[in-house]
Amino acid sequence: MTNKYQAPIVTKAFRVLSVVADATDGMGISEISRKLDISKSTVHGIISALEGQGALIKNPVSKRFNIGYALIELGKKAYSRVNLKEIARPFIEELMNTCQESVFIGIKSRNNVIILDVVESSKDYKITSPVGTIIPLLAGAVGKVFMSEMNKKEVSEFIDAEGLTQFTEKTIVNKEDYFKELSHVKKHGFAIDDEEYLPGVRAVAAPVKGNGLYLSSVWVVGFKSSMNNDILKKITDQVIDTAREISKKTTNIL
């Protein structure tokens, strides 16, 4: 189905970026205009906007434009996201086989967490969410992992702006208590969600480090009935080990 909501200038901007990217020695405005059959004034406006954002850079001698560092960094981030998912897959599959609960890997994206991949538990009754699901940053174990990587001032400002939503009766809604929880996460390298996001559901998360571009995490989620304290302790160790192994593999992701 064709999308009827189109922005012609955005389409032209992508055409400009594509043609410049294909040119080894860069391109000038007149050359781009002829190549794309777009007026020089329009090309000039697009180039100026893209240059201002760092998507294009101008050679001061030749006056020709090349792909800028901002665009290169965006490409690296997209590339790292794909590779993180591919690299992590066998590890999270092994973790699921070991703990028999659903395993997720995701990244922080502004004020949310995005699930990159999931290996569902083989149990008849399980917790799961599809790839691409967005989770509030202040929700559950994985949110604590990401928040623990921020400094206290950033966390305080974030909480003041967003508020500590009470998802369940066990959700931490006191700011100082939440800070204490984050200190524990930072010190021990894992976070626990004991029915704080969903009633009757427990989770444990650990940070994945080493890819350098995205703060990532792996976490396990299951029903409290199948994750008593002894089992939770074992799963916590397994999650930490899995996160550590994925981190090693992603150290040289680019």
N, C-alpha and C positions, 0 to 999 in steps of 0.2 A: 504494500500500500504506500503510495506516495505521500510524503509529509507536506501538507499544504501550508504549514507555517514555516516560511523560509526567510532568511535574511540575506539578500543578495550581496551585501558588502562583506559578510562573513565568508560566503562562498568565494568571492574574489580574493579575499585575504589568504584563504587556504590555497588557491591557485597560484598566487604569488609565492607563497612559502614553498610550494611543491616545485615550481620551476627554478627557483633560486637553489633549492637543495640539490637539484639535478645538475647544476652548473658547477663544475670543479673550480673554476676561477671566479665564481661569482657573476653577477649581472648588474648592468646599469638600468636606470629608470626607462630610458628610451628602448632598450633591448627588451625589457620585460613588457613594455607597452605593445611593441610589435608582436612579440611571441604570443601574447594572450589576447591580442586585439582589444585591449582596454585603453582608454584615453590616458595620456600622460598625467593629466591633472589628478585623475582617480588613482593611478598607480602611485603618484607622489604622496597623496594623502594616506594611502594604505601603508606605504613604506615608512612614512613618518610615525604613524601610530605603532607599527611593529618595532621600529627602531627604539621608540620611547619605552617599550616594554622589554627590550633586550632580546626580542625574538630574531632581529636582524642586526648586523653590525656593518658599518661602512668603512671600506679601506680608504684612508685619508689621501692616498696617492692616486690610486686608480679610480676612485669614486664609485667602485662597484660594491654590491652588497652580498654578504654571505650569511649563512645561518648563525644566529647569535647564541651565546651561552645559556640564556634563559630557556630557549627551545631545546638545547642539548640536555639540560638538566631535567626538563619534563620528560624527554625521551628516556633518559636513564631511569627515572622513577617508574615509568610504565614498564620498562624492561625488567627492572628489579622485582616489581610486583609479580610479573609472570613467572620469573625464575624462582622466586621464593615459593610460590605455589608448587612448582614442579619439583624443587629440591625437597620441600617438606613432606610431600605426599607419602613416600615410603615410610617415613618416620611416624607420621600420624596414623598410618594404617597399622603399623606394628604396635603402637601405643593402644589403639582400640582393641587389637587382638589380645593384648596383655590385660587391660583393665575391663574390657567388655562394656564400656560406656562410650557414648558419642564423643568424638574428638573434633575440635575446631582449630583453625588458625585464621588470624585476622590482623588487620592493621588499624592504626588510629588515623582518622580522617577528620580534621577539624574538631567538631564537638561530638563526634560519633565514633563507633567502631564498625568496620565493614568486614563481614565474614568472607575470606578468600576461598576457603575450602573446608569441607566437612567429611568425616568418615563416620557414618551412622553406626550405632551399636547394632549388633545382630539380635538383640533381644526383641521380643514382641512388643514390649512397652518401653519406649525410649524417648529421650528429649532430642529434638533436631530442629534445624532451621536451614533454609536453602542458602546456597552461595549468593552473596550480594545483599543478604539481610543486614540492615542497619540497626545497631544497638546504641542506646544512649551512653555517652562516655561515663556518666556517673552511676551506671548500673552494673552490679555484679562484680565478680572476681576480675574479669579481664579489664574492666574500667579502672579498678584499683591499680592494676599493673601499670597502665598507661599514666594515670594520675601521679603515681609514685615517682615517675621520671621527671615530673615538673617541679620547679622550686616552690617554696611555701607561698610566696607572694602571688605567683601565677595561679596556684590552686585556690588561694583565698579569693582572688578576683573572679575566678571561674565559678566558684560556689556562690559568691554574692550575686553574680549575674544569672546563673542558671537555677540555683536553689538545689537542695538535696531532696529530691522527690521520694516520698515514702511509697515504695512499690508494695511492700508487705509490712506486717507488724514487726518484722525483724530488721528492716532497713535502718541503716545508720543515718540519722537525720540531724544529729548534733555535730556541729562543725569541728569542735575540738576532738571529739571521739573519732571523727573521720580522719583527722590529722594523725592521731595515734595509730590508727589502722594502716595508714600509708607509711608511717615510720617502720612498722613491723614488716610490711611488704618489702620496703627498700632494704632493710637489714637482712631478711631471710631469703629474699629472691622468689617469693611466691605469694599468691593471694587466695583467700578462701571466701566463698559465698555460701553462707549457711542459711538458705531460704530467705535471702535478702532481696532477691529480684523476683523470684517466683516461689509461691508457697509449695513446700514439699520437695524442693529441688536444691541440690548442692552442686557446687562447681569449684574447681581449683585451676588456677592459671599461673603461668610463668612467662617471663619476657624472653623473646628471641632477639638476640643482638648480633651485629656483625655485618648486616647488609648495608648499613651506613645511610640509607636513604629513608627507610620507613621504620618506625617503631612498631614492632610486631609482637604477637603473643600466641601461645598455644594454650588451649584450655580443654578440660574434660567436664562434662555435665551429665548428671544422672539423678535419679530419684533418691531421696534420703533413705528410703526403705532398703535400697541396695547399696548405699554408701554410708555405712555406719562409721564411727570414729576410727576403728582399726583399719577398715578398708580405705577410708579417706587418707589416712597417713601413708599407706602404701601407694595409692594413686598419686599423692603429692610428690613423693620421691620419683615416681615414674615420669610425671609431667616435667619436673625439673630436669631430669636426665634427657628427656626428649628435646626440650627447649635448648639445652646445652649442645646436643648433637647437631640440631638444625643450625644453631649459631655458628658452629665450627664450619659447616658446609657453606654458609652464606658470607663468610668473612671475605672471600674473593669473588663475590657475585658479579662484579663488573670488571 
